[in-house]
Amino acid sequence: MRILHFYKTYYPDTMGGTEQVINQLARSSVSLGIRSEVLSLSSKSVQPTIEIDGHKVHRERLLFEIASTGFSFKAYSRFIKLAKEADLIHYHYPWPFMDLVHFAAKTGKPSVVTYHADIIKQKTLLKFYQPLRHRFLSSVDSIVATSPTYLETSPVLADYRDKTVVIPIGLDKSTYPIASKESLAKWSTLLNGQRFFLFVGMLRYYKGLHILLDALAGTNFPVVIVGTGPLESSLKAQMKKLKLEQVHFTGALPDEEKVALLELCYGVVFPSHLRAEAFGISLLEGAMYGKPMISTEIGTGTSFVNKDKETGLVIPPNNPARLREAMQTLWDNPLLAHQMGIEARKRFQENFTAAKMAASYAQLYQRLL
């Protein structure tokens, strides 16, 4: 079975959540007799085809962007060529250019779209895009929501329930590097051997990091923030204004360094406060490493990953006082935090492995062929 994944960006150019889902799915489905290839855009002068983690990645040069939507005329002709060789096309929403290519190419192949998130920010342009989106989602053979919560709360998916199934995102821990003794010792020394909370992710508007910094005012909880993004400068300015000497911004880190911090951290804090946060792969990583989690109730997959009072604490969004209280609760109750970490790992193994995700997609693909 040959599957063509189509998304606007992919490894090694970008390392976001959707890219990680595609990568985990491509790697985990090999044992099921599925051969995956990926077509994406790149802003760099790159080789047109490379191999990553055992699957081919085809890249075409990004021509221009409008409201974070990349366009490439060459990608259209490349898509037609690759689609002819594929048994099924797997789209990853949202990306309006993808909708246009889908209709223009007329491949006649079965199609699946993983619905990663509602479009939240581009409200004006969304009005013009809605008719195209409706045609696109109506035309594909099946839609996948990544959590039952998102299916229940998405106003868009409500119109396509008859063709939507839920397949949770999964991770394979064996694809993560093992933290070296040197990395573990380095971070333990830098943090003076202290317990600390960890955030991992892009520093974007919906991640709620400004709320986290406000919550830390007047406390001594050490927090490590891993990642880069457009809000980095403003967050660092806020940190200095609040005199938060216990907060450490690391920037982007190699995977081995990230794993070292996941192993060492006391708990994972994930303060995303807007619906643009559709799932929370960083939460999933925390669960995979057996850590208690703090997240907010935003009606998306975050509360599917983190079960309140079971695998961690779920609090109202945009509420520094409640976030501070949740951190204090875990900090003052190591036995509770440890038990929640055990339950988080157990829940991960039962619901969120890459093998389970791949098997579910394989069944869906087979049903459509």
C-alpha positions in Angstrom: 0.0 0.0 0.0 1.5 3.4 -1.1 0.4 6.5 0.8 1.2 10.1 -0.3 1.1 12.6 2.6 0.6 16.2 1.5 1.3 19.1 3.9 2.8 22.6 3.7 6.0 21.9 5.6 8.0 18.9 6.8 11.3 17.6 8.3 14.1 18.7 8.2 12.9 22.3 7.5 10.3 22.5 10.3 9.7 20.3 13.3 6.1 21.2 14.4 3.4 19.0 15.8 1.8 18.1 12.4 5.2 17.2 11.0 5.8 15.0 14.0 2.5 13.2 13.5 3.3 12.5 9.8 6.8 11.3 10.7 5.6 9.0 13.5 2.9 7.6 11.2 5.2 7.0 8.3 7.7 5.2 10.5 5.3 3.1 12.5 3.2 1.9 9.5 6.2 0.2 7.7 5.7 -3.0 9.6 2.1 -3.0 8.3 3.1 -3.1 4.7 2.5 0.6 4.1 5.0 2.7 2.1 4.7 6.4 2.9 6.0 9.4 0.9 5.6 13.1 1.8 5.3 16.1 -0.4 5.8 19.5 1.1 7.1 23.0 0.4 10.5 24.5 1.4 11.7 28.1 1.6 15.3 26.8 1.0 17.3 25.7 -2.0 17.1 22.0 -1.4 17.4 18.6 -3.0 14.0 17.7 -4.6 13.9 14.3 -2.9 15.6 13.0 0.2 15.0 10.1 2.5 14.2 10.6 6.2 13.7 7.8 8.7 13.1 5.3 5.9 10.6 7.2 3.8 10.9 9.5 0.8 10.4 13.3 1.3 9.7 15.3 -1.8 10.1 19.1 -1.6 9.2 21.9 -3.9 10.3 25.5 -3.5 7.9 27.8 -1.7 6.9 30.6 -4.1 5.1 33.0 -1.8 2.9 33.0 1.3 -0.4 34.7 2.1 -1.6 34.5 5.7 0.7 31.6 6.6 -0.5 29.7 3.5 2.3 28.7 1.2 1.9 28.4 -2.6 4.0 26.7 -5.2 3.0 26.0 -8.8 5.7 23.4 -9.1 4.2 21.5 -6.2 1.0 21.2 -8.2 2.7 19.3 -11.1 4.7 17.3 -8.6 1.6 16.3 -6.7 0.0 15.0 -9.9 3.0 12.9 -10.7 3.3 11.4 -7.2 -0.4 10.9 -6.9 -0.4 8.6 -9.9 2.0 6.3 -8.1 0.1 6.3 -4.8 -2.9 4.2 -3.8 -4.3 6.8 -1.4 -3.8 10.5 -0.7 -3.5 11.6 2.9 -4.0 15.3 3.4 -3.2 17.3 6.5 -5.6 20.2 7.3 -5.4 23.2 7.5 -3.6 24.4 4.3 -5.9 26.1 1.7 -3.5 25.7 -1.1 -3.9 21.9 -0.6 -7.6 22.2 -1.2 -7.0 24.0 -4.5 -4.5 21.3 -5.6 -6.9 18.5 -4.6 -9.6 19.9 -7.0 -7.2 20.9 -9.8 -5.4 17.5 -9.9 -8.5 15.3 -10.0 -6.5 12.3 -9.1 -9.5 9.9 -8.7 -7.6 8.3 -5.8 -9.2 7.6 -2.4 -8.5 10.4 0.1 -8.2 11.0 3.8 -7.7 14.3 5.6 -6.4 14.5 9.2 -8.1 17.5 10.7 -5.4 18.9 13.0 -7.1 22.1 14.0 -9.7 24.7 13.3 -8.5 27.9 11.7 -8.7 30.5 14.6 -6.6 33.6 13.8 -7.4 34.5 10.1 -11.1 35.4 10.7 -11.5 37.8 7.8 -9.8 35.6 5.2 -11.7 32.6 6.6 -15.0 34.1 5.3 -13.6 33.8 1.8 -12.1 30.4 2.3 -15.2 28.8 3.8 -16.8 27.8 0.5 -13.6 26.1 -0.7 -13.2 24.4 2.7 -16.7 23.0 2.5 -16.2 21.6 -1.0 -12.9 20.1 0.1 -14.1 18.4 3.2 -17.2 17.2 1.4 -15.2 15.7 -1.3 -12.7 13.6 0.6 -13.6 10.1 1.5 -12.9 10.3 5.2 -11.9 12.8 7.9 -9.9 12.0 11.0 -10.2 14.0 14.2 -7.3 13.5 16.7 -9.5 13.3 19.8 -13.1 12.8 20.6 -13.1 16.1 22.4 -12.1 18.0 19.3 -14.8 16.2 17.3 -17.4 17.2 19.8 -16.4 20.8 20.0 -15.3 21.8 16.5 -18.0 23.8 14.7 -16.6 22.7 11.4 -16.5 19.0 12.0 -20.1 19.1 13.2 -21.1 19.2 9.5 -19.1 16.1 8.6 -19.8 13.7 11.5 -21.0 10.9 9.2 -17.5 10.6 7.6 -15.3 11.5 10.6 -13.5 9.0 12.7 -11.3 9.5 15.8 -7.7 8.4 15.7 -5.6 9.8 18.5 -2.1 10.9 17.9 0.6 8.4 19.0 4.3 8.4 19.7 7.0 5.7 19.6 9.4 6.2 22.5 12.0 4.1 20.6 12.3 6.8 18.0 13.5 9.2 20.7 17.2 9.3 21.6 18.4 8.1 24.9 19.7 11.0 27.0 23.5 10.6 27.7 24.9 10.7 31.2 26.7 13.9 30.0 23.4 15.6 29.0 21.7 14.6 32.3 24.7 15.8 34.3 24.9 19.0 32.4 21.3 20.0 33.0 21.3 18.8 36.6 24.3 21.0 37.3 22.9 24.0 35.5 19.7 23.7 37.5 21.6 23.0 40.8 19.9 19.7 41.1 16.6 21.3 41.8 13.2 20.1 41.0 11.7 22.0 38.1 8.7 22.3 35.8 9.2 22.0 32.0 7.5 23.6 29.0 8.4 22.5 25.5 6.9 24.1 22.4 6.9 27.0 20.0 6.7 30.4 21.7 3.4 31.4 20.0 0.5 33.6 21.0 -1.8 30.7 22.0 0.7 28.9 24.2 -0.2 31.0 27.2 3.4 31.5 28.3 2.7 35.1 29.4 0.1 33.6 31.8 2.7 31.2 33.1 5.2 34.0 33.8 2.5 36.0 35.6 1.7 32.9 37.7 5.3 32.6 38.7 5.5 36.1 40.2 6.3 35.9 43.9 7.1 32.2 43.7 10.3 30.2 43.6 9.3 27.4 41.3 12.1 26.8 38.8 10.8 26.5 35.2 12.6 25.6 32.0 11.1 26.8 28.8 12.4 25.0 25.7 11.7 26.4 22.2 11.8 29.5 20.1 9.2 31.6 18.3 7.8 35.0 17.6 7.1 35.9 21.2 10.5 35.1 22.6 11.7 38.7 23.0 8.5 39.9 24.6 8.4 36.9 27.0 12.0 37.5 28.1 11.2 41.2 28.6 8.2 40.2 30.8 10.5 37.8 32.7 12.9 40.6 33.5 10.1 43.0 34.5 8.8 40.4 36.9 12.3 39.6 38.2 11.8 35.9 37.6 15.3 34.6 38.1 14.1 31.0 38.4 13.0 30.9 34.7 15.3 29.5 32.1 14.8 30.0 28.4 16.9 27.4 26.5 16.0 28.2 22.9 15.6 25.2 20.5 17.5 22.1 21.7 18.6 18.9 20.0 16.3 15.9 20.8 18.8 14.3 23.2 18.9 17.5 25.3 15.1 17.7 25.3 14.8 14.1 26.4 17.3 14.8 29.2 15.0 17.6 30.5 11.9 15.4 30.1 13.6 12.7 32.2 14.8 15.2 34.9 11.7 17.4 35.2 9.3 17.3 38.1 6.3 17.9 35.9 5.1 19.3 32.6 3.3 22.7 32.5 1.2 23.4 29.4 -0.7 26.7 29.8 -2.1 27.0 26.3 -5.2 29.2 26.6 -6.8 29.3 23.1 -8.4 26.7 20.9 -5.5 26.9 18.4 -3.9 24.4 20.6 -5.7 21.3 19.3 -3.9 18.4 21.0 -0.6 19.1 22.7 2.1 16.7 21.6 4.4 18.1 24.4 1.8 16.9 26.9 1.9 13.5 25.2 5.7 13.4 25.6 5.3 14.3 29.2 2.9 11.4 29.7 5.3 9.1 27.7 8.1 9.9 30.2 5.7 9.4 33.2 5.4 13.0 34.3 2.4 14.7 36.0 0.9 17.5 33.8 -0.8 20.8 34.3 -2.9 22.0 31.4 -6.0 24.1 30.8 -9.6 23.3 29.7 -9.9 24.8 26.2 -12.3 22.1 24.8 -9.6 20.4 22.7 -7.4 17.3 22.9 -5.3 18.6 25.8 -7.9 17.4 28.3 -8.1 14.1 26.4 -4.4 13.6 27.0 -4.4 15.0 30.6 -7.2 13.7 32.7 -7.9 16.0 35.6 -6.9 14.6 39.0 -5.7 11.4 37.4 -2.7 12.1 35.2 -2.4 15.7 36.4 -4.4 18.9 37.0 -6.6 20.7 34.5 -7.4 24.3 35.3 -9.4 27.2 33.7 -7.5 29.0 30.9 -6.0 32.4 31.2 -5.9 32.2 35.0 -2.5 32.9 36.6 -3.8 32.4 40.1 -5.2 28.9 39.4 -2.1 28.0 37.5 0.1 29.0 40.5 -2.2 27.0 42.8 -1.9 23.9 40.6 1.9 24.2 40.6 1.9 24.6 44.3 -0.3 21.5 44.8 2.1 19.3 42.8 5.1 20.9 44.4 3.9 20.3 48.0 2.7 16.8 47.3 5.5 14.7 45.8 3.7 11.4 46.3 0.6 12.8 44.5 2.8 14.0 41.6 4.6 10.7 41.4 1.3 8.7 41.3 -0.1 11.1 38.6 3.1 10.4 36.6 2.5 6.7 36.9 -1.1 7.1 35.7 0.1 9.4 32.8 2.5 6.7 31.5 -0.2 4.0 31.9 -2.7 6.1 29.9 -0.1 6.8 27.3 0.6 3.1 26.8 -3.1 2.3 26.6 -4.2 5.1 24.2 -1.3 7.0 22.5 1.3 4.7 21.1 2.4 5.2 17.5 1.7 1.5 16.9 -1.9 1.9 17.9 -2.2 5.1 15.7 -0.6 3.3 12.7 -2.9 0.2 13.0 -6.0 2.5 13.1 -4.9 4.4 10.0 -4.1 1.1 8.2 -7.6 -0.2 8.9 -9.0 3.1 7.6 -6.9 3.0 4.4 -7.8 -0.6 3.7 -11.5 0.2 4.1 -11.2 3.0 1.5 -9.3 1.1 -1.1 
